[in-house]
Amino acid sequence: MLLTSPDTLRDSKRWYYPCKIFLAGSIENGNATNWQESFYELVLNKLRLASFHKMSDVLFFNPRRKEWNPNADNVELKTQILWELNYLDSSKIVFFYFAKGTISPISLLELGLTIPQDDVELVVVCEDDYFRSTNVNQTLEFFRGQNILSTLDEGANALAGKIMKSFKKE
């Protein structure tokens, strides 16, 4: 299931999903490519090809609203920020995508928040021309011993693998 901001789940339903994934990454106030929904479909296709049968137990959180007012007032902005922090905090896997031609300061902040969390799995994609790919890669390698990936397809493969692995732990 894909839950898109500002939609929410009742608390009781939110905790049902054993595998929760937050899709962090370039949005740029709506100026970055809308990659989240197509990436979600790409991951689902990879899971289907691997004969994964627990799709109903997987919940993706998409912070990109279908419609966003770039001139949002503080109330709307706080609502969005709290939505993101709430679902970021409840996710066991966080996928990051840093697109070339973007700055993505909020995504960099979210990466900084999640790197020290040992109970959260990370998959990080930085396109080769992302202006801070070296910083992201070195930080991820230093704290996590892992490297960034460079394409959404590589990221989808890695994420599908982490999702399937999370069910083998049960």
C-alpha positions in Angstrom: 0.0 0.0 0.0 1.1 3.5 -0.7 0.1 6.2 1.7 0.5 9.7 0.4 0.6 12.9 2.4 -1.6 14.3 3.9 -3.5 11.0 4.2 -3.1 9.2 7.5 -3.9 5.8 9.0 -5.7 5.3 12.2 -3.2 4.4 14.9 -4.4 0.8 15.2 -4.1 0.2 11.5 -0.7 1.9 11.2 0.9 -0.6 13.6 -0.5 -3.6 11.7 2.0 -3.4 8.8 5.2 -5.3 9.7 7.2 -3.6 7.0 7.0 0.2 6.7 9.1 2.2 4.2 9.5 5.9 4.0 10.3 7.4 0.5 12.6 10.3 1.3 14.2 12.3 -1.4 14.1 15.1 -3.9 10.8 17.0 -4.1 12.1 20.6 -4.2 8.8 22.2 -3.5 7.3 20.2 -6.4 10.0 21.2 -8.9 11.9 17.8 -8.9 10.6 14.9 -11.0 7.7 13.1 -9.4 9.6 9.8 -9.0 7.8 8.3 -5.9 4.8 6.6 -7.5 6.7 5.1 -10.4 9.4 4.0 -8.0 6.8 2.3 -5.8 5.5 0.4 -8.9 9.1 -0.6 -9.8 9.7 -2.0 -6.4 6.4 -3.9 -6.4 7.2 -5.4 -9.8 10.6 -6.6 -8.5 8.9 -8.2 -5.5 6.4 -9.9 -7.8 9.2 -11.2 -10.0 10.8 -12.6 -6.9 7.5 -14.4 -6.0 7.1 -12.3 -2.8 3.6 -13.0 -1.4 3.4 -10.6 1.5 2.7 -7.3 -0.3 -0.4 -6.6 1.9 2.0 -6.4 4.8 4.1 -3.7 3.2 3.3 0.0 3.6 5.1 2.8 1.8 4.9 6.4 3.0 5.1 9.0 0.2 5.6 12.6 1.5 5.0 14.2 -1.9 1.5 15.6 -2.0 -0.5 15.4 -5.2 -1.1 19.1 -4.8 1.2 21.4 -2.9 1.1 25.1 -2.4 4.7 26.4 -2.6 3.5 29.5 -0.6 1.9 27.4 2.2 1.4 29.1 5.4 3.0 28.0 8.7 0.0 25.8 9.7 0.1 23.8 6.4 3.8 23.6 6.5 3.8 22.3 10.1 1.2 19.8 9.2 3.4 18.5 6.4 6.6 18.5 8.5 4.8 16.6 11.3 3.4 14.1 8.8 6.9 13.4 7.5 8.5 13.2 10.9 5.8 10.9 12.2 6.0 8.4 9.4 9.8 8.7 9.0 10.1 7.8 12.7 7.7 4.7 12.4 9.5 3.3 9.3 11.9 0.4 9.5 13.3 1.0 6.1 14.0 4.5 4.6 14.7 4.9 0.9 16.5 8.1 -0.1 16.8 9.5 -3.6 18.9 12.6 -4.4 18.3 13.7 -8.0 20.8 15.6 -10.0 19.9 19.2 -10.4 18.3 19.4 -7.0 19.6 20.5 -3.6 17.2 18.6 -1.3 18.0 20.1 2.0 15.1 18.5 3.8 16.2 15.1 2.5 19.7 15.7 3.7 18.3 16.6 7.1 16.2 13.4 7.2 19.3 11.4 6.2 21.2 12.9 9.1 18.3 12.0 11.5 18.2 8.3 10.3 21.8 7.4 9.9 22.4 7.0 13.7 19.3 4.8 14.1 20.6 1.2 14.2 17.2 -0.3 13.9 16.4 1.5 10.6 17.6 0.0 7.3 18.7 2.6 4.7 18.9 2.5 0.9 20.4 5.6 -0.6 20.5 6.6 -4.3 22.5 9.6 -5.4 22.5 10.3 -9.1 26.1 10.8 -10.3 25.7 14.6 -10.8 23.9 15.2 -7.5 25.9 18.2 -6.1 26.6 16.6 -2.7 27.0 12.9 -3.7 30.5 12.7 -2.3 29.3 14.1 1.1 26.4 11.7 1.2 28.6 8.7 0.2 31.4 9.5 2.7 28.9 10.0 5.6 27.0 6.8 4.8 30.3 4.8 4.4 31.7 6.3 7.7 28.6 5.6 9.8 27.0 2.6 8.1 29.8 0.9 6.1 27.6 1.1 3.0 27.9 3.0 -0.3 25.4 5.0 -2.2 23.7 3.6 -5.3 23.5 5.6 -8.5 20.2 4.7 -10.2 16.6 4.2 -9.1 16.7 0.7 -10.6 19.7 -0.3 -8.4 17.7 1.3 -5.5 14.6 -0.7 -6.3 16.6 -3.9 -6.3 18.2 -3.1 -3.0 14.9 -2.1 -1.4 13.1 -5.2 -2.7 15.9 -7.3 -1.1 15.6 -5.5 2.2 11.9 -5.9 2.2 12.1 -9.7 1.6 14.9 -10.0 4.1 12.8 -8.3 6.8 10.2 -11.1 6.5 12.8 -13.8 6.8 13.7 -12.5 10.3 10.3 -13.5 11.6 
